[in-house]
Amino acid sequence: MSGGEGKRAVLATGNEGKRAELEAILSRTLPGMTVVTSSALGLANPVEDGTTFEENALIKARAAAAESGMPAFADDSGLTVSILGGSPGIFSARWSGAHGDDLANNRLLLAQLADVKDADRGAAFVCAAAFVDTDGTEIVCRGALPGTLARAPRGSGGFGYDPIFIPEGQERSLAEYSREEKNAVSHRGRAFTELVEKVRAHIAG
């Protein structure tokens, strides 16, 4: 992949919330590149059988690049809760059993933490962002956002666990942030900001 102008890349996601966030980040940081989602191209969803965020992000990016013949971006992200030993972790999207049921996932997690005191409700959002080029180049970066878990959902923005996650040192939940505010501080924004810097260097090289 050489040069950024007029180039196309695949964003390997079918998650509408992620799509909106990542398209905003990539359009701002890679203005010469057109990004199309894997769902828009009708690409198959690979089996995410990795044991880490990084492994699953690469699985998705590799599959999208191979099937589309274009460079691909992907991420795998989730919530890690200290008192739960890092869970839900890579199982965040299906913590309640049904993949992508945000309301059920939040309800279950809050129920599991119902008797946990505020001082022990530490958590972090983690994102592994991956880029796979058609020449075989693979780049992976990690971003994290530490915080605490609220006792009830707050706000109507964002998706996933945003309504119950309060970033460290703040009072609002991520669901009470605007998209621009969230992208500036989020685990996903941090991971993709670093990833894009490395991708730009790769393109320039």
VEXDOPA-450389 format. One record per residue (C-alpha): residue number from 1; residue in three letters; x, y, z. Coordinates in Angstrom, 3 decimals, decimal comma, m for minus. Layout:
VEXDOPA-450389
PT    nr   rest          X          Y          Z
PT   NUM    ALA          X          Y          Z
...
This chain:
VEXDOPA-450389
PT    nr   rest          X          Y          Z
PT     1    MET      0,000      0,000      0,000
PT     2    SER      1,581      3,251     m1,063
PT     3    GLY      0,158      6,728     m0,781
PT     4    GLY     m3,051      7,610      1,013
PT     5    GLU     m4,934      9,634     m1,598
PT     6    GLY     m7,704      7,770     m3,366
PT     7    LYS     m7,057      4,551     m1,484
PT     8    ARG     m9,789      2,309     m0,109
PT     9    ALA     m9,746      0,219      3,028
PT    10    VAL    m12,165     m2,079      4,807
PT    11    LEU    m13,396     m1,471      8,330
PT    12    ALA    m14,135     m4,943      9,666
PT    13    THR    m17,219     m4,394     11,795
PT    14    GLY    m20,941     m4,885     11,685
PT    15    ASN    m21,463     m3,037     14,963
PT    16    GLU    m23,234      0,231     14,193
PT    17    GLY    m21,875      1,994     17,272
PT    18    LYS    m18,283      1,057     16,466
PT    19    ARG    m18,785      1,913     12,798
PT    20    ALA    m19,859      5,472     13,569
PT    21    GLU    m17,008      6,037     16,027
PT    22    LEU    m14,294      4,534     13,846
PT    23    GLU    m15,427      6,196     10,635
PT    24    ALA    m15,244      9,540     12,447
PT    25    ILE    m11,728      8,791     13,709
PT    26    LEU    m10,409      7,443     10,402
PT    27    SER    m11,936     10,183      8,243
PT    28    ARG    m10,248     12,777     10,454
PT    29    THR     m6,848     11,108     10,652
PT    30    LEU     m6,653      9,529      7,172
PT    31    PRO     m8,522     12,131      5,077
PT    32    GLY     m7,350     10,754      1,714
PT    33    MET     m8,669      7,264      2,329
PT    34    THR    m12,164      5,939      1,672
PT    35    VAL    m13,287      3,435      4,285
PT    36    VAL    m16,066      0,926      3,617
PT    37    THR    m17,410     m1,494      6,206
PT    38    SER    m17,198     m5,253      5,876
PT    39    SER    m20,960     m5,494      6,364
PT    40    ALA    m21,546     m3,115      3,437
PT    41    LEU    m19,397     m5,395      1,275
PT    42    GLY    m21,225     m8,482      2,491
PT    43    LEU    m18,074    m10,053      3,894
PT    44    ALA    m18,352    m13,092      6,119
PT    45    ASN    m17,823    m12,726      9,863
PT    46    PRO    m14,835    m14,838     10,932
PT    47    VAL    m14,881    m16,982     14,056
PT    48    GLU    m13,261    m14,905     16,797
PT    49    ASP    m11,531    m17,694     18,667
PT    50    GLY     m8,544    m15,748     19,972
PT    51    THR     m7,789    m15,537     23,674
PT    52    THR     m6,810    m11,847     23,707
PT    53    PHE     m8,161     m8,610     22,277
PT    54    GLU     m5,124     m8,429     19,993
PT    55    GLU     m5,644    m11,912     18,578
PT    56    ASN     m9,310    m11,291     17,815
PT    57    ALA     m8,622     m7,904     16,208
PT    58    LEU     m6,068     m9,513     13,895
PT    59    ILE     m8,433    m12,379     13,053
PT    60    LYS    m11,029     m9,870     11,852
PT    61    ALA     m8,568     m7,671      9,964
PT    62    ARG     m6,859    m10,620      8,255
PT    63    ALA    m10,172    m12,094      7,140
PT    64    ALA    m11,448     m8,779      5,766
PT    65    ALA     m8,207     m8,069      3,904
PT    66    ALA     m8,084    m11,562      2,417
PT    67    GLU    m11,710    m11,578      1,259
PT    68    SER    m11,828     m7,996     m0,045
PT    69    GLY     m8,334     m7,662     m1,470
PT    70    MET     m8,048     m4,320      0,316
PT    71    PRO     m6,182     m3,162      3,432
PT    72    ALA     m8,316     m3,678      6,521
PT    73    PHE     m8,829     m2,083      9,918
PT    74    ALA    m10,448     m3,926     12,821
PT    75    ASP    m10,721     m3,756     16,555
PT    76    ASP    m11,621     m5,973     19,444
PT    77    SER    m12,572     m4,276     22,643
PT    78    GLY    m14,272     m4,851     25,925
PT    79    LEU    m14,620     m4,050     29,571
PT    80    THR    m12,312     m5,479     32,211
PT    81    VAL    m13,522     m5,373     35,824
PT    82    SER    m10,865     m5,701     38,505
PT    83    ILE    m12,934     m7,527     41,109
PT    84    LEU    m14,057    m10,027     38,445
PT    85    GLY    m10,485    m10,887     37,529
PT    86    GLY    m10,601     m8,978     34,258
PT    87    SER    m13,970    m10,266     33,073
PT    88    PRO    m16,057     m9,766     30,982
PT    89    GLY    m12,952     m9,077     28,846
PT    90    ILE    m13,119    m10,623     25,368
PT    91    PHE    m16,609    m11,903     26,205
PT    92    SER    m17,995     m8,404     26,860
PT    93    ALA    m20,373     m8,344     23,881
PT    94    ARG    m22,008    m11,617     24,913
PT    95    TRP    m21,671    m11,491     28,702
PT    96    SER    m25,372    m12,161     29,219
PT    97    GLY    m25,406    m14,934     26,618
PT    98    ALA    m26,886    m13,000     23,698
PT    99    HIS    m24,306    m11,296     21,483
PT   100    GLY    m24,752     m7,538     21,314
PT   101    ASP    m27,604     m7,254     23,836
PT   102    ASP    m26,291     m4,144     25,582
PT   103    LEU    m29,213     m3,806     27,973
PT   104    ALA    m28,968     m7,413     29,157
PT   105    ASN    m25,185     m7,204     29,488
PT   106    ASN    m25,410     m4,071     31,621
PT   107    ARG    m28,144     m5,501     33,809
PT   108    LEU    m26,214     m8,701     34,458
PT   109    LEU    m22,984     m6,899     35,287
PT   110    LEU    m24,716     m4,479     37,650
PT   111    ALA    m26,425     m7,412     39,375
PT   112    GLN    m23,081     m9,186     39,789
PT   113    LEU    m21,627     m6,056     41,387
PT   114    ALA    m24,661     m5,119     43,464
PT   115    ASP    m22,912     m5,781     46,789
PT   116    VAL    m19,523     m4,409     45,743
PT   117    LYS    m18,569     m1,152     47,459
PT   118    ASP    m17,655      1,898     45,401
PT   119    ALA    m13,939      1,637     46,181
PT   120    ASP    m13,828     m1,816     44,581
PT   121    ARG    m15,732     m1,000     41,392
PT   122    GLY    m12,630     m0,233     39,340
PT   123    ALA    m12,722     m1,152     35,667
PT   124    ALA    m11,132     m0,299     32,351
PT   125    PHE    m12,223     m0,267     28,751
PT   126    VAL     m9,587     m1,914     26,541
PT   127    CYS     m9,266     m1,805     22,759
PT   128    ALA     m6,865     m3,582     20,430
PT   129    ALA     m6,809     m1,891     17,014
PT   130    ALA     m5,384     m3,804     14,070
PT   131    PHE     m4,376     m2,992     10,499
PT   132    VAL     m3,556     m5,632      7,907
PT   133    ASP     m2,254     m4,605      4,487
PT   134    THR     m2,403     m6,625      1,301
PT   135    ASP      1,395     m6,942      1,370
PT   136    GLY      1,188     m8,873      4,643
PT   137    THR      2,049     m5,971      6,938
PT   138    GLU      0,305     m6,256     10,312
PT   139    ILE      0,140     m3,516     12,938
PT   140    VAL     m1,611     m3,768     16,307
PT   141    CYS     m1,969     m1,097     19,002
PT   142    ARG     m3,700     m1,126     22,380
PT   143    GLY     m5,577      1,649     24,133
PT   144    ALA     m7,142      1,664     27,593
PT   145    LEU     m9,438      3,949     29,563
PT   146    PRO     m9,511      3,390     33,344
PT   147    GLY    m12,547      4,253     35,401
PT   148    THR    m15,233      2,967     37,738
PT   149    LEU    m18,655      1,402     37,331
PT   150    ALA    m21,786      3,293     38,303
PT   151    ARG    m24,634      1,631     40,187
PT   152    ALA    m27,213      2,442     37,511
PT   153    PRO    m27,125      3,393     33,810
PT   154    ARG    m26,806      7,098     32,992
PT   155    GLY    m27,061      8,847     29,643
PT   156    SER    m28,395      7,871     26,233
PT   157    GLY    m25,319      8,154     24,021
PT   158    GLY    m22,696      5,620     23,042
PT   159    PHE    m23,286      1,886     23,202
PT   160    GLY    m22,180     m1,216     25,078
PT   161    TYR    m21,248     m0,520     28,684
PT   162    ASP    m20,967      3,259     28,181
PT   163    PRO    m24,010      4,057     30,392
PT   164    ILE    m22,434      2,447     33,467
PT   165    PHE    m18,793      3,438     32,928
PT   166    ILE    m17,392      6,614     34,491
PT   167    PRO    m13,887      7,570     33,276
PT   168    GLU    m11,277      8,064     35,978
PT   169    GLY    m11,509     11,485     37,612
PT   170    GLN    m14,832     12,308     35,954
PT   171    GLU    m18,450     12,392     37,079
PT   172    ARG    m20,291     11,718     33,822
PT   173    SER    m20,744      8,284     32,285
PT   174    LEU    m19,410      7,775     28,762
PT   175    ALA    m23,021      7,700     27,567
PT   176    GLU    m23,280     11,336     28,695
PT   177    TYR    m20,358     12,388     26,459
PT   178    SER    m20,787     13,703     22,931
PT   179    ARG    m19,262     11,524     20,210
PT   180    GLU    m16,419     14,013     19,809
PT   181    GLU    m15,723     14,071     23,544
PT   182    LYS    m15,758     10,293     23,737
PT   183    ASN    m13,453      9,817     20,742
PT   184    ALA    m10,946     12,211     22,320
PT   185    VAL    m10,563     10,125     25,482
PT   186    SER    m11,842      6,620     24,779
PT   187    HIS     m9,877      3,397     24,647
PT   188    ARG    m10,875      3,052     20,998
PT   189    GLY     m9,820      6,594     20,181
PT   190    ARG     m6,467      6,086     21,895
PT   191    ALA     m5,772      2,772     20,165
PT   192    PHE     m6,705      4,022     16,704
PT   193    THR     m4,824      7,303     17,104
PT   194    GLU     m1,630      5,342     17,718
PT   195    LEU     m2,495      2,842     14,984
PT   196    VAL     m3,097      5,542     12,387
PT   197    GLU      0,265      7,150     13,148
PT   198    LYS      1,954      3,828     12,399
PT   199    VAL     m0,185      3,235      9,311
PT   200    ARG      0,712      6,674      7,972
PT   201    ALA      4,401      5,853      8,438
PT   202    HIS      3,837      2,537      6,659
PT   203    ILE      2,066      4,272      3,762
PT   204    ALA      4,794      6,905      3,492
PT   205    GLY      7,457      4,214      3,456
